[in-house]
Amino acid sequence: MGENWLVERFIFWIPLVLSLSVHEWAHAASAKWLGDDTAERLGRLSLNPLDHIDPIGTLILPLLGVPFGWAKPVPINPLRFRKDVGMNTGLWLTAAAGPASNLLLALFIAGFVGIAASISPGLLPDVAMPVVTTFIVLNVLLAFFNLLPIPPLDGSRVVDAIIPDSFRPAWDAFAPYSAFVLIGLIFLPRMSGLDLFAWPQQWAMQLVHLARG
Amino acid sequence: MKKLNTAFVWALLLVLVMFFAWNRQSDNPAVPFAQFLADVAEEKVAGIVTDGKTLTVTTRQGELYTTRGVLDAAIFEKLSEQGVVVNYETSALTGWISFLIPVVLLLAFLVYFLRKSQAKTTNILSLRRSPHREISEADSQVTFADVGGCENAKEELGDVIDFLKAPQRWLDAGVRLPRGVLLEGPPGCGKTLLARAVAGETNAKFFLVSGSEFVEMFVGVGAARVRDLFETAVKKAPSVVFIDELDAVGRRRGSGIGSSHDEREQTLNQLLVCLDGFKRNDRVVVLAATNRPDVLDTALVRPGRIDRRIRVPELNEAARVEVLKIQTRGKPIDSVDLQEIARLAAGFSGARLENLCNEAALLAVRRSKREANSVRITREDFVRAMGTDLGQDQRFNKLDSLLIESATQLAEPTGTARVRLSLLDGTTVQGDVVWADAAFLKIRNSNGDPDLVVAKRQVQQLEVLPGTDAAALDELQVDRWAMRSSETV
């Protein structure tokens, strides 16, 4: 492939940037919906990738081929939620909104492809398929990965907000080591073949096949 | 940099990703290298294009496919036996585009973010760099011809310029030219302009810095900046270092509340050391300007440092004429006697004269707009501009109406005083004086118009008409103001 490796990276990277934008936008939008306009005032209630890009996490690492990345986190201020929204409720709702948006985006694209395929098989050119597939798989993986209950992922915030008090000491004890766990999870598949992401990936591929009919 | 529109970014990225996908798709089908070897063995291959790693193979059936592998000697021999054409080249167009676009994009993004982050943070090390601006001969539009008056200063500075241009004659004569020249004089008399003219006249490098730019919040920064400035100046000699508002750093040490100002004094100490530091042939001259020479530290102005003091005095009439000539250069002047204007503008500094000419031109443009003819600057424009400069408002204001209301007609003339007033706004009022006080005149017009109150400061010229009683004339002339006005302003 030679010079094509960068092309391959970009076919992966552009959907990643767009999906991350949707993800961060969902955090900001849900917070706004619950009454917290912190993110909006910082200009993060936006689908524009330029508002969310983190130079290292979104640009350099993914383009260098490191299999993960991040965008600038959207700040949430629970004190600004509406009065009828509990602080914990608001926190896990806003945290879950990001992954949920990715899942919805994947389903939406799959549905779109499905409809296009059912109208006419030639409506969606074959050229677009790798991109669409990347979009769907990437979004499913993003949703799954972010819902892992490991700080600082979104899943941990959900857990943080709804965990019963009796489990809290154990949870707090785990938090300081979460970074190692996270790095382990990301690199374990390469070393051991035990791929945590294989299942959502398969599920996403099934979704793609289902969509194409 | 203006942020790109969301829809535009999405469209751009989506188009790009489709382009990449299409680019990849358009590649010929890849087959295993073994398949290629088999094809070679079966003599199916017609031609090969290779870049060393990837082979693009044309079969005798006219099919195209790619494969990855290296043509070793054995295969190559076999191929040449079969008469297969092997071309070594990179697949020009798509190869380059698919390679360049990502790289360019990546660089663009990197540059964008670098700029963004640079704008945010001030590097602590950059504080130590001198804040001077370097002015080259070409940048400076000002020469001595643009400086009116200051003949003395020009002559002395001419020596300095000559020293920088051709030092040999001066060195041969054993002349030690001043290391530093201090231009002192009241504000607006052309100290900075002279310095800029030096920049325009000499071919030496010209470093412009203001005294206040050295001193920073942190002690030591100012000294570091002075060092940096002089290092640069010596490196690029011959050069002129111009320190404007020298009193900002050169203030006498140990003065002021609390008796010390560490940062400023350290900056000054460094400046003193640097002034001593040039060797005799360094050809670096320090020009400094201040309007407070009295507060300067004595060590700064001792011989060997900034020892030549050039006074840039207030302009005399001849100098004012010259300045006016320079300032009206290129302006559509309507045969104005500049000599007269210069006489009227007694005590005006150069900056004020410049302002005067600008104001006159502005008024002329305004007038030409009203009268819909071409712009000519007349004597009246200058006179009115001078009124503006002196803070004379030609309109009535609230205070005026108050004063008129309370005016007590104290100065009712004993007889008829018939006058014609030319006002600064260009109109003329003619009639009898009803009353006059310190600030106003009430004029009654003969043809039945309502009485008119005129402020004396609106009046440009007062003309006594025939029909005025001798007693009233006396009164008008006793009034000092009226005396002055009865001359041609």
Chai-1 contact restraints between the chains, C-beta under 6 A:
chainA,res_idxA,chainB,res_idxB,connection_type,confidence,min_distance_angstrom,max_distance_angstrom,comment,restraint_id
A,G2,B,K53,contact,1.0,0.0,6.0,A-B,restraint_1
A,G2,B,T54,contact,1.0,0.0,6.0,A-B,restraint_2
A,E3,B,F99,contact,1.0,0.0,6.0,A-B,restraint_3
A,L6,B,P102,contact,1.0,0.0,6.0,A-B,restraint_4
A,V7,B,F20,contact,1.0,0.0,6.0,A-B,restraint_5
A,V7,B,R24,contact,1.0,0.0,6.0,A-B,restraint_6
A,V7,B,S98,contact,1.0,0.0,6.0,A-B,restraint_7
A,F10,B,F20,contact,1.0,0.0,6.0,A-B,restraint_8
A,F10,B,P102,contact,1.0,0.0,6.0,A-B,restraint_9
A,I11,B,F20,contact,1.0,0.0,6.0,A-B,restraint_10
A,I11,B,A21,contact,1.0,0.0,6.0,A-B,restraint_11
A,I14,B,L13,contact,1.0,0.0,6.0,A-B,restraint_12
A,I14,B,V17,contact,1.0,0.0,6.0,A-B,restraint_13
A,L47,B,T6,contact,1.0,0.0,6.0,A-B,restraint_14
A,N48,B,T6,contact,1.0,0.0,6.0,A-B,restraint_15
A,N48,B,V9,contact,1.0,0.0,6.0,A-B,restraint_16
A,P49,B,V9,contact,1.0,0.0,6.0,A-B,restraint_17
A,L50,B,K3,contact,1.0,0.0,6.0,A-B,restraint_18
A,P55,B,F113,contact,1.0,0.0,6.0,A-B,restraint_19
A,L59,B,F109,contact,1.0,0.0,6.0,A-B,restraint_20
A,V127,B,A21,contact,1.0,0.0,6.0,A-B,restraint_21
A,V127,B,W22,contact,1.0,0.0,6.0,A-B,restraint_22
A,V127,B,Q25,contact,1.0,0.0,6.0,A-B,restraint_23
A,P130,B,A21,contact,1.0,0.0,6.0,A-B,restraint_24
A,V131,B,V17,contact,1.0,0.0,6.0,A-B,restraint_25
A,V131,B,A21,contact,1.0,0.0,6.0,A-B,restraint_26
